[in-house]
Amino acid sequence: MHGSFKNIPLYQKAEEIHQTLRIITDLFPEDNMYLQTIKQQILGDIMLIQAKIRGAEAVKLYDIKMENAAIIRKAGKDILVSGNNLEMFGFADAKYYNLIRELIEDFRILFVDWVAGFNRKHFIVDDWGLFNPPGIAHDHIQNDDELDFLDEDDDEFN
């Protein structure tokens, strides 16, 4: 696996979000099961984001990168939504979650650029049709020359 994923701005922002979430969720009262459940969900989401960034960076295939990107997007949105109920469930310092909202917005901007950098020529047809590059149908028949990238022995999987 690529060891350079830690140098990717998107991953670095995810790590910043993770650390900030840890600090904020450590303020949740231990005896509040609702907040403790939310804490586990939020921390699980940010760890999933980090794992999926690593997963996308470890492969060449556009469809796998996009599948990971879709999961990252959902987990990021779930982190945002999770903050909406903190005050209702008894977290007196819910205002601190605005830091997370700002960090997620920064992450979203980096995410858009990161996804735009995926190499659309590095694909194997997704016969489910969900993660094909734009203009490629689920029943597209690939030519051998479209698969030449599989033989490339490069270090850059974009």
C-alpha positions in Angstrom: 0.0 0.0 0.0 1.1 3.5 -0.6 2.8 5.0 2.4 2.4 8.5 1.0 -1.4 8.8 1.8 -0.4 10.7 5.0 1.0 13.5 2.8 -2.4 14.0 1.0 -4.1 17.2 2.2 -7.4 15.3 2.3 -6.0 12.7 4.6 -4.4 15.4 6.8 -7.7 17.2 7.1 -9.4 14.0 8.0 -6.8 13.5 10.8 -7.5 17.0 12.0 -11.2 16.3 12.1 -10.5 13.0 13.9 -8.4 14.7 16.6 -11.0 17.5 17.1 -13.8 15.0 17.3 -11.9 13.1 20.0 -11.5 16.2 22.0 -15.2 17.3 21.7 -16.6 13.8 22.2 -14.5 13.3 25.3 -16.6 16.1 26.8 -19.7 14.0 26.5 -21.0 12.9 29.9 -20.0 9.2 30.5 -23.5 8.4 32.0 -25.4 9.7 28.9 -26.0 6.6 26.7 -27.4 8.7 23.9 -24.3 10.8 23.6 -22.0 7.9 24.1 -23.8 6.1 21.2 -23.4 9.2 19.0 -19.8 9.4 20.0 -19.1 5.9 18.8 -21.0 6.6 15.5 -19.1 9.8 14.9 -15.7 8.3 15.7 -16.5 5.3 13.5 -17.4 7.6 10.6 -14.2 9.5 10.8 -12.1 6.3 11.0 -14.1 4.9 8.0 -13.2 8.1 6.1 -9.5 7.7 6.8 -9.6 4.0 5.8 -11.4 4.7 2.6 -8.9 7.5 1.6 -6.2 4.9 2.1 -8.1 2.4 0.1 -8.7 4.7 -2.8 -5.0 5.7 -2.8 -4.0 2.0 -2.9 -5.6 1.2 -6.2 -5.5 2.4 -9.8 -9.1 1.5 -10.7 -11.5 4.5 -11.2 -14.6 2.5 -10.1 -12.9 1.4 -6.8 -11.7 5.0 -6.1 -15.2 6.3 -6.8 -16.8 3.6 -4.6 -14.5 4.7 -1.7 -15.3 8.4 -2.5 -19.0 7.7 -2.2 -18.6 6.1 1.2 -16.4 9.0 2.3 -19.1 11.5 1.2 -21.8 9.6 3.1 -19.7 9.3 6.3 -18.8 13.0 6.1 -22.5 14.0 5.8 -23.3 11.7 8.7 -20.8 13.5 10.9 -22.4 16.8 10.0 -25.9 15.5 10.8 -24.9 13.9 14.0 -24.1 17.3 15.5 -27.7 18.4 15.1 -29.0 16.5 18.1 -26.2 17.0 20.6 -27.9 19.8 22.6 -31.2 17.9 22.6 -29.5 14.9 24.1 -27.9 16.9 26.9 -24.5 18.1 25.6 -24.2 21.5 27.2 -21.2 22.5 25.0 -22.8 21.6 21.6 -21.6 25.0 20.3 -18.1 23.4 20.0 -19.5 21.2 17.2 -19.4 24.2 14.9 -15.7 23.6 14.7 -16.4 20.2 13.2 -18.8 21.8 10.7 -16.1 24.2 9.6 -13.5 21.4 9.3 -16.0 19.3 7.3 -16.5 22.2 4.9 -12.7 22.5 4.4 -12.6 18.7 3.9 -15.4 18.9 1.3 -13.5 21.4 -0.8 -10.4 19.2 -0.7 -12.5 16.2 -1.4 -13.9 17.7 -4.6 -10.4 18.4 -5.9 -9.2 14.9 -4.9 -11.9 13.2 -6.8 -11.4 15.4 -9.8 -7.8 14.0 -9.9 -8.9 10.4 -10.4 -7.7 9.1 -13.7 -10.8 8.4 -15.8 -8.8 6.2 -18.2 -8.0 3.7 -15.5 -11.2 1.8 -15.4 -12.7 -1.6 -15.9 -16.4 -1.4 -16.8 -18.6 -1.4 -13.7 -21.4 -3.6 -15.1 -23.7 -2.2 -12.3 -23.2 1.2 -14.1 -22.7 3.1 -10.9 -19.1 4.1 -10.9 -18.1 4.2 -14.5 -16.3 7.3 -15.8 -18.6 9.8 -17.4 -19.7 8.6 -20.9 -19.1 4.9 -20.2 -22.2 2.8 -20.2 -22.6 -0.4 -18.1 -22.6 -2.5 -21.3 -19.5 -0.8 -22.7 -17.2 -3.4 -24.3 -13.6 -2.5 -23.5 -10.8 -2.7 -26.0 -7.5 -4.3 -25.0 -5.8 -0.9 -25.3 -8.2 0.6 -22.7 -6.7 -1.9 -20.3 -3.0 -1.2 -21.0 -2.8 0.8 -17.7 -3.0 -2.5 -15.8 0.4 -3.4 -17.1 1.9 -0.1 -16.1 4.3 -0.4 -13.2 4.0 3.1 -11.8 3.9 4.4 -8.3 1.2 6.9 -8.9 -2.3 5.4 -9.0 -4.2 8.5 -10.0 
